[in-house]
Amino acid sequence: MVASLLSAAVALLACVSHSLAQFVTPPTDLIAAKGYLDIPVRYKEVPHGICELTPGVKSYSGYVDIAKDQHIFFWFFEARNVNPHTAPLTVWINGGPGSSSMIGLFQELGPCGVGADGKPYYNPYAWNNVSNMIFIDHPSTVGSSYSVPVPGYLDDNGNLVQLPNASCPANQTEAGTCGTYSMPIASAVPNSTAAAAPSMWRTLQGFMGAFPQYSRSDFNFATESYGGHYGPIFNAYLEAQNALILKGKLFGAKYINLKTLLIGNGWFDPLIHYQAFYNFTVSPGNTYDYAPFNAQQEKEMYDALYAPGGCVEQTRKCYETGDNAICGSADGFCAFFVEYELGRYVSRDEYDFRELTPDPFPYNFYSNYLNTPKVQQAIGSFVNYSDYSGVVGNSFGTTGDDDREDGTIEAVRALVKQGVYVVQYTGDADYNCNWLGGEVVAAEIAAPGFASAGYQNISTSDGVVNGVVKQSGNYAFLRIYYSGHEVPFYQPVLALEMFERAINRKDIATGKQHICHDGLEGLLFCAGAPMYKTVGPAKSTFREGNGTFVFVELPDTATYNTTTHRPNAIAT
């Protein structure tokens, strides 16, 4: 969820549900199984109504024990509208690094959300309408994943204070933070995207072996935000493991063929994305006709980027040296003096700059819901849930991973070449990983024929044009209108139909044309037919204007209207 994640931002991003924290009773009803590579898996069937409200549709949750002190939580949902025993399998992970995939499940594309009344409600646009879905809290200590569960409470700085037993000190009872937490063991979490890839691969090996009825030779991978790092690098590692399997050098593992990769508002190349903050707010500006800064503030951002010793120079030095200290320092500088300019001067939400902070959208009521004893028991949780792991964020911060490109664009290019259908989609109201930066990334990926493709309207079942796509063959870049960082919340119809078209290898614009690819880079024909390309202008010029901007603080119970693209009720 969080693209530029730095130590300085950890306290702001940690979303522990203090009011409902409590000591968790360890579950005793998990079923033990073995995955591929003899990886232990513990799981249970989740009772109907905890999230999935469709009669007869099953869900399972539990843990893949990939290593000592690394217990990865997953929540799997059967497909609703297709046979789950033949339906494709799609993996969803959120970004961060350190953000829980329950964000995607409950706020975006899962079978349910949670309302202000604390009860789950049905999501008619869930992605498990058309695919089996597994949501993974990765790596260890993220969400409901854990290293070692311990009783403790959070001090005023959000740090864990371990207790000798499950008894809350008198001076902490009102704070409401006493509970069971994952011990912050640095060695139990990775410190970079590359270091995190093996644990994701092992998680998939564990799940697929324990649930062969839902596993396929092919699978789909969907992610967002820091997923611009995760998606390409994780799957490059997966392909390397596949090569070892084929060469007979890796035994007991399942060959997993990546079919589709979807990345929403991804953070790929920091050098591009940090400059895009200026592009989005100053020059050429955004399509909402909103200029947040005065002349002096615009100059501050420009100088922070381009003056000697500024963000661009520091980031280039990070790229040249690969030095952890240099990369970490560069990222801290760029985040504070470039990215945080928006919040410093205008208090607008980085993830949907149409809203003021605190932004009630997407709804966050699920955090408390996941920390109720009933739900913890139902999903077999060992620890209290939190949206974000500061342990992971700090660990990645030690290597400056956020300020590294580390081959993300090259990895996407390679995946496209081998035939993976890559869909890069961007909500255009997101400032954090904004679409102008995403468009530059798309050009850098340089998929065969992409430069000569045009932006074409996306036709969806609601009859409304809510975005455009530029596509060539098996690579597509989408600009989605009136949408913040978490696209499926703001544009649920388009998001679901985009997903369905992608996993069925259809074109994104209409869903009518099959996309083929023979794996040869630069080839303009596939099986005798011309390579598919969208037709339209070279640039997307639609301008929303600022009619959907909110200039008053909203109550946390406000609701969002996906037709008007505004809150249903605005406090005055």
N, C-alpha and C positions, 0 to 999 in steps of 0.2 A: 504494500500500500504506500509506503513512504519511499520516495525515490532517493533523495539526498539525505542519508541518515548519518548523523554525527553525534559524537559524545555530548555536545552542547545541547542537542535536541532531545536527549533521552528522557529527561524528566517531563518534557511537554508531551511526548508521544506515549508514555506508559498509561494505559487505560485499565487499571485494576479496579474492579467493582468493590470499593471499600465497604459500601453499605451492606453487602451481602456476603462478605468474606467470613468463612467459618472453617473449623477443622473438618477435614474430609475423612470419612470412614472408608478405608481401603476396600474396594469391591472384592467379593469372594465368589462371584458367579461368572467369571470370564472363562471362556472355553479355550483350552490350549491347543495350538496347531503348529505345524511346521511349514515354512515357506521354502522356496528354492534356496540352495546353499545351506539348508538346515537352519535357517533364521527363525527364531521363535516368534510366534504371533499369538496374541491373546485378544479375544473378541467376544462380543455378545450381540444378539439381535436387539435392536432398540424398539421399545414398545411403540405401537401405533399412536400417533398424536403428539409425540414429543417434538417432531418437526414435520415429517411427511404425513399429510392428512388424507392422502389418496388411499381408499380401501384396497387392500391386497398388495400394495407396493411396499417391499421390505427395505429396511436399512440396517446396517451393521456398523458398530464402532469398536474401537479397541486400540491396541498398541502393537507395533512392530519393534521388537527388541533388537536393534541392529548392532549394538555393541554395549559394553559395560557403561552404565550411566547414560545410555542414549535410548530412550523409550519414546518412539514417535507415534503420536496420536493420529488416527484416521477416522473419518466418518464416510461410509459408503452408502449410496442410494441407488436402488434399482431404477431402471428406465420406466417411465409411466406409460408411454403410448406405443412402445415397441417391445417385443419379447426380450426380457432382460437376459435370457440365456443365449441370445444371438446378437444383442445390441452391442454397439461399440463401447469401449471403455475410455473415459476421459479423466485425466488427472487435473485437478485445479490446485494451484498454490498461490498465495499472496506473496508480496515482496518484503519490503523493509530495508535491509535485512532484519528479521526479528518479528515481522507482523504475522498474526495468526490467519490461517485460511478460513476460520469461522467468519471473518469479515466478508469474504466472497460468498460464503454459504448464506449468511443471514441478511446481509445488506444488498446483495447483488443478484445472484443467479441460482441460489439453492431453492429447494422445494418450499421453504417457509421463510417468513420474517417474524419479528416479534414486535407487537404494538405497545403503546404506552400503558396498556392495561396489564402488561407482562405475560400475555398469552400469544402463542404462535398463530399466525394466519397463513392462509394458502397463497402461494405464488403461482399464478397461472402461466407465467413465462419462465419457469425454471428450466434450466438446461437439461435436467434429467427427464424432461418430456421426450427427448430424442436420443439420449445416451445414458448408459450407466455412468455415474459420477462418483469420484472419490476425492474428498477434500483432505489435505494432509497438512498438519501443523509441523512444519520443518524449519530449522533443525531442532534438536533437543532443547528444552526449556521454553519453546514457543507455544503459546496457547495453552493446550492441555497436555502437551508433551513434557517430559520431565527427565531430570538426571537422577536425583535422590529426593524423594518427598520428605520434607521436614516441617515441623510446626514452627511458626514464627509470626512476626508482625513487621509492618513497614514503618520506618522512622519518617521524620518530617521531610527528608530528602528522597524518599522512595526506596531506600536501601533496606534489604531484608535483615532483620535481627532474629537470629535463631533462638528458639525457646527449648528448655530441657524436656518439656512434655506438652501435651495438648491442653494447656491451661493458660488463659489470657490474663496478663497482669492487670491489676485494677486500674492503672493509669492509661490503659489502652482500650478498655472496653467501649468507651464512647467513640473512639476513632474508627472502630469497626474494621480494622485491618488484620486482626488476628486470624490465622488460618493455616492451611497446609500449602506450602510453596515448593517449587523446585530449587534445590540447593544451587547457588550460582558457582558451578564448577567450570572454570575457564577451559580446562582440558576436554570437557565433554561437548564443546561446541566448536565449529570451524571458525576460522578467522578471515576467510575470503570465499568468493564464489567458487573458485576452482577447488578449494578444500571442502566445500559443502557438496560438491557433485557426487562423490562416492556414497555418501550417506543417503542421498535421494535415490540413487540406483539400488542400494541395498533395501531401502524401504519398498520400492516397487517389486523387487525380487521376493521379498517376504510376503507382501500382500497377494501377488499373483499365484504364488505357490500354495498359499492357504485358501484361496478362493478360485480354484481352477474353473468353476462354473461361470465366472464373470471375466476371466482373463482371455485375452486374444493374442495372436501373434502380432497384430497391429494395435496401436493405441494412439490417443490424442493427448496433447499436453497444452493446457491453457494457463495463463498467468498474467500479471499486470505489474506496473510500476518497476520495482527492482527486478521484476521478471524480465526486463530488457537485458539484464545480466544473467539471471537464472535460466531462462528458457534456452538461449543459444549455448551457454557453457555446459549446463547439465546434459543437454542432449548431444553435444559434441563428445562428452565423456561416455554417454550411453553407446554411441556409435563406436567408440574405441573399444568398449567392452564387447560389443557384438563382433568386432573383428577378431578379438582374442578367442571368442567362442567358435567362430568359423575356422580358425587356424588350429583348433584343438588344444589351445593353451589355457582354457578356462573351463573347468568341469563343474557340473551341477547347477549352472546358471541358465536362466531362460533367455533366449534370443528375443529381444523386444524391438519391434520395428516401429519407429515413429512415423506416423502417417500425416498428422496435422499439428502445426504449432500456431497458437493464437497468443498474441501479446498485446495487452491493452495499456495505452499511455506508458510505454516503456522508457526506462532510463538506460540507454545503451552507451553513449559516448559523452562523458562529462564535458569535454571541450565544446561539443555541439550544444549540449543542453544548457550549460551555464550561459553561453552567449545568447541562447534563445530566450532567457528571461528578459534581456534587453530588447530583443526583437519583438517580443509579445507585448511589452508595456510601453515601449518608446518608438522604435523604428524597425519595421514599418507599422507596428502596432497591431492590435487585435481586431477582430471583425465585430466586436460588440461596441465599437466606438467609445471605449472608455480608456482615458489616459489617467492613471492613478497619481502620477508625480508632477511636481512643479519643475521648472527649469533647473533649479539647483539640485534637486533630487535626481533628475535624469542625468546630470553631469556626474554626480556621485557614483551612480551605477556604471556609467561609461568608464570613468577613471578606474574604478575598482576592477573592471574587466581588462582594460587595455593599457593602463599606465605601467611604466617599468616596475617590476615586482608584483604586478597584479595577478588576477585569477588566471588569465590566459597564459601568461609567462610561467607561472608556477605549475599549472597543469601540464604544459608541454615539458617542463623539467621532470615532472612525475613520469610522463610517458617515456622520456629518454633514459631515465635512471632506474626506474622501478623501485626506488628506495622507499621503504615503509614510512620513514619519518617525513620525507619530502612530500609523499602523496597524502599523508594524513594532514600535514600542515596546509597543503594546497586546498584540500577539501574543506577544512575548517575556515580558511580565509574566504573561499568562494561562497560557501553557504552563508556566512555571517554578513559579508559586505555586498553580495550580489542577490542571492535567493531571498534572504530575509528582509530585503528592502521593502517588499510589499507589506508584510505584517508590521514592520517598524513604523510605517507612515500612514497606512490606511486601514489596517486591521481587517483585511479581507482574507477569506479562506483560500489558501494556496490550491486546494483541490477543486474548488468551484468559486472563482473569484467574483461571481455574481452575488454571493452571499457574504454577509459580515460574520465575523467570529464572535461568539461560538456559533457554529453552523449546525442546525439540528438535522441536516441531511448528509448522507443517508442515516436512517434511524439507528441508534445505538442501544436500544433497550434490551437487545439480546445478551449483552454482557452480564447484566444482573440475572437474566434468565438462566444462563449457563452456570451461575454460581448458586443456584437453589439446590438444596439437598435432593429434591425429587429428580432433577435433570442430571445432576452428577451421578446419582445411582443408576439412572436409566442408560447413560452412555458409558458407565464404567470408569469414570475419571478418578485419578489418584491425587490430583492437586486442584487448587482453585484456578479458575480460568483468568487469563489476562490477554488483552489484545496485542500486547507487545512485550518482547523480551529484551530488557536492557543489557543482559549478559551477552546476547548475540550481537546487539548493536555496538556495544563497546569492543567486543572481540574483532568485528569487522573494522572498527575504527583504528585498531592497532596497526593494520596494514594499509589504511587509506584506500580500501577496496572501492569505495564510492567514487573516488576520483580517478579510477583506472578504466580504460576501455577494454584491455585484456582480451582482445580478439572477438568481442561480441559481434561486430559487423561481419568480420571474416567468417565466423561460425554460421551466421544466418545465410550468408552467401553460399557456403558449402552445403547447408541443408537444402536450400533451393535447388542447387545443382544436382543433388542426389534424388530429387523428386518429392521432398516433403512440401506440403502445401502450407506456406507461411502467410498468416494474416496479421498485419500490424494495424491495429485500430486505435483511434485517438478521439477522445471527447474534446471539443474545441473551447470549452469554458475552463479547462484545467490549466492553471498557471505552472504547477510543479513540473510536470512532464508535458509541456504544451505541444500542440500539434505542429507549430512552426519548426520546432526542433525535430519532431518526429518526421516531418517531411524531408528535412535535410538528411536524416538517417536513411530514409527510404531511397533517396538518390545515391547515397554512399553505398548502400547494399548493391545497387546497380544490377538487379535481376535482368536476365536477357530480355530485351525488347521494352523494358520499363520506361526508358527515357522517351520513347516515342508514343507511349500510351497517353490517353487523356482522362480527365476526371469525368465520370459518368454518374448520373443520379442513381441512387439505390432504390429500387422498387420493392415495397413491402406490402403485406396484406392489409395494412391500415389505410393504404392509398395516399399516405403523406410522405413527401420527400424529407427525410430526416438526416440525410447525409449523402456524401459522394464517395466514390471509390476510383482509384487508379490502379489498374491491374494488368499484368502481363504474365500469361501462363500461370504457374503455381505460386505467384507472389502478388499480394494485394496490400495496398495502403489505403486506409479509410479515414476520412475526416467526418466526424459525427456531430451534428449541430445540437445546440442547447444541452450539452452534456459535460458534466464534470469528470473527475478522475475515474470514478467507478461507473463506467458506461452502462452496464445492465440495469442499474437503479434508475437512471435518467431516461434511457431509451430502451425499455424492455422488449418491445416488439422487434425493433431492428436488431438488437443484440442476439435474441434467440434465433431469428431467421438467418442472420450472418453465421452463427455457430452451426446451425443445421446444414446450411449450404456448404460450409467449409468441410465438415466431417464427411459429407456425401460427395465431395469433390465437384461441386457445382460452382459456377461463377457467382461472385458476390452481388453484382448489380441486379441480376434477375432471378438467379437460382435455376435457370433453364438449360444452361449450356454446361456440358461435362468438361472438366479441366483435365487435360492429359499432359504427361511429361515423360520423356524417355531418358532423362538423366544426363544428357549431353549439353554442356553449357554453350549458350550462344546459338543453338539450333533453332531455326525459325519455323520448323514444321514438326508436327507430332503425328505419327501414324498416318502420314499423307495429308493431314489437314493443317491449315494455317494455325500458328500459335494464337491462342485467344488473347485479345487486347480490348480494353475499354476504349470508347471513343468519346472525345469531348475536348474542352480547352486544356491547355497545358497547366494552368493554374486554377485553383478553386477560389472564386471571388465572392461567393455569397456572404452577405453581411447581415447579422442579426439585429444590430443596433442594441441599445441598452434598455429596451422595454421590459426585459425580464430581470433587471437588476433590483436588488432589495437594498434599501437604504436605512432600514430600522432593524434593531435586534429582534430576532424571532424567539418565541417560546420554544422550549424543547419538545413540546407536544404538537408543534406545527406539522402539517402534512404537505407533501409535494404532489403537484398535479402534472402528470407526464404528457398531458395534452396541451395545457397552456404554458408549460415550462416555468411555472411560478408556484409559490406556496398557495394552498387553498385559502388560508386565512393569515393575514399579516397583522401583527399587533401594532396599534397606533397609540 
